[in-house]
Amino acid sequence: MQASQYKQQDGEDLMLWQSFRRGQREALGVLFDRYAQPLFAYGHHLVSDPELVKDAIQTVFVNLWQWREKLSEEVTVRFYLYRSLKREMLKHTAKPRLRIAWPPSDDYASSIEQHLVATEDEQLVAAKLNVSIAQLSAREKEIINLKYFSSFKVREIADLLHLSEQTVSNLLHRALKKLRKSFVLGLLLLLLLGLR
């Protein structure tokens, strides 16, 4: 989804949010239908227990309905839902068992491979990309995921992960630098080996 599409969706989401706050269950149902799958993918990216993720999503939406009159009228719905899900999942883990699964599950609408292999030999590039991504720290993977797969802004990622914006920017820059370096060098090596 492109930035203009996210902006349009954010506007639609806000209208639905305001409708459900006024008691329209159908509006909350539309938000659930729109976000259940991306929230599940994000939650499963964080913990390995799919049942925990499903329960947490249901709890988030039940709580939204229960507390609708006390919720803020102006929110970025997508961000609010992701943050609420993460908070809910952390409540139910004895020790935070957050993990980064890579590559992301098929539930994500897009993946790094889809962006990078458009003009290259798909299997060669995907194999090298997996090796490159494996070199990232768990936090770097999560930030890449939130930035490029969920289209969150640096400010939103910082708030979601309880980090400063500067820390997020630094981690993002470092991760992209590692990916570029590892990916380009590895691709050249694979190409050279493939020519022999």
Stockholm file with secondary structure:
# STOCKHOLM 1.0

chainA/1-196         MQASQYKQQDGEDLMLWQSFRRGQREALGVLFDRYAQPLFAYGHHLVSDPELVKDAIQTVFVNLWQWREKLSEEVTVRFYLYRSLKREMLKHTAKPRLRIAWPPSDDYASSIEQHLVATEDEQLVAAKLNVSIAQLSAREKEIINLKYFSSFKVREIADLLHLSEQTVSNLLHRALKKLRKSFVLGLLLLLLLGLR
#=GR chainA/1-196 SS CCHHHHHHHHHHHHHHHHHHHTTCHHHHHHHHHHHHHHHHHHHHHHCSCHHHHHHHHHHHHHHHHHTGGGSCSSCCHHHHHHHHHHHHHHHTCSSCCCCCCSSCCTTSSCCHHHHHCSSSCHHHHHHHHHHHHHTSCHHHHHHHIIIIISCCCHHHHHHHHTCCHHHHHHHHHHHHHHHHHHHHHHHHHHHHHHHC
#=GC SS_cons         CCHHHHHHHHHHHHHHHHHHHTTCHHHHHHHHHHHHHHHHHHHHHHCSCHHHHHHHHHHHHHHHHHTGGGSCSSCCHHHHHHHHHHHHHHHTCSSCCCCCCSSCCTTSSCCHHHHHCSSSCHHHHHHHHHHHHHTSCHHHHHHHIIIIISCCCHHHHHHHHTCCHHHHHHHHHHHHHHHHHHHHHHHHHHHHHHHC
//
